[in-house]
């Protein structure tokens, strides 16, 4: 789909052919599809925050300029991804040391951000990937949930 075949409101607004195709497959107007995806037309893709139904993952981004710790952002992301009150979740320290995680990815002493590295772990039964750039990805796939239920019957 060329840019000129899109309505004027969608031209050069960050809407990709893949996004338009996915909306068509689901028989949704593009605006409804974008809202369902938690993606604003000019936000770009796939660097969105929110649920991605294609990969069944929830994406969040830590703001290094914020005073909130990375570990707190992760806990909130898992809670948002699973619609679970963070106070009702498994404590992060049972999965890994939150202070060590914060220190691992904290910006350098000259305030430059870390440029590589990731940590993978499980929190409250969900696979979590944390990248040095602040990207947080929580796997909420049915397959992953089914695996957890087999490992921990009656927990969910």
N, C-alpha and C positions, 0 to 999 in steps of 0.2 A: 504494500500500500504506500503510495507516494504521499508526501506531505501535502500536495495540492488536492488530493482526493479526500482529505479530512475536512470536516467543517472548520470554518475560520477559528472558532474558539479552541480547537484542539491542535491546530497547526503549530509546530515548533514549541509545543508546551511540555515537552518531555514525554509525550505519549509515543510508545513504540509500537511497531507492527505486532509484536508478541502480545502486548496488552490489548490491542484492538481485536486480535484473533481470539484471545482467551475470553473476552467479553462476548464475542459473537458465538463461540462454542457454548457458552452458558446462556445464550439468548437474553443477554442483559444490555441495556443501554450503557455506553462506555462510562458515563458519569456515575451510574449506579455501581458498575464494576469497580471503578477507581475508589469509590467511597467504601465499598465492601473490603477492598484490599488495604485500606488505610493509607492510600497513596494519593497525594495531590498531584494533578497533572504536571506541575512544574517541579516536582520533588525529585524526579529522576527514578530510574529503576535499574537494578534491584536493590539499591541502597535505601530501603524504606524501613520505617519502624512499624512494628505490628505483626500481625499474623500473615504468613505466606502460605496459602492453601496448596500451592504447587509442591512445595517441599515439606508441608506440615510442620513448619518451624515458626517460632516467634522471634522477632528481631528487635533488639534494643540497642541504644548507643549511650555509652557513658560520657558525660560532659566533664572533661578534665578541668574546666574552669570553675565548676561547681564545688562547693565544700563537701558535698556528699561523697562518701568513699565508694570505690569500685565495688566492693563486696556488698554494700547496701543496694547499689543499682542492680546487681545480679539477683539479689533476693527479691527485689521488687519486680524484676523482669520475669522470674519464674512464677511469682504470685500472679502477675497479670496474665501470663501465658496459660496458666492452669485455673484461673479464677479462684485462687486460694488465698486466704488471708496469710500474709507472711508470718504472722505470729503462730499460725497453726501448722507451719511447715517444719520439717526436720531442721534442726539448727545447722548452719553452714559449717561450724567447727567440727561436726561429725563427718563431713566430707573432706574438708581441707582447712588449713589455717587461714582465716580471712585476712589477718594482718600480713602474713607472708604473701598472699595473693596481691593485696594492695601495694605492698612494697615492690613486688616483682614488676608491675606495670606502671608504677608511679612515674611521672615525668622526671627526667634527669635534673640534676642540680642547676643546670642552666635553663631550665623550664622547657627544653626540647622534649618532644614526645618520643617514646620508644618506637622503633620502626619495624621490629619483627618479633615474633614469638606468639605462642598461644598455649592455653591450658585447657584440657578437656577433663571433665569430671561429671559425676552424677550428684544432683541435689534433689532431694525429695522424690527420688525415683525418675528424674528426667535428666537426659544427657544435656550438658551445657558446654558450649565452646566460648571461650573468652579470648579475644585477640588484643594485641598490644595497642591497636588503634582505638580501642574502646568498644568495638563491636561485640555484642553478646547474642548468641544464638541458642535458643532452647528448643529441643526436639519434643514436639507434642503429637507425633504421629500415632495413628491407631496401632500400627505394628509395634512401636516402642511401648505404648501403654499395655498392649496385650502381653508383651514380654515381661513387663513389671508385674502384671497380675499373676502370671505363672510363677514368678520368683517369690512374690509376697502375697499369697492368696488372702483375700478378706481385707487388705489394707485400703483399697480404693473403693 
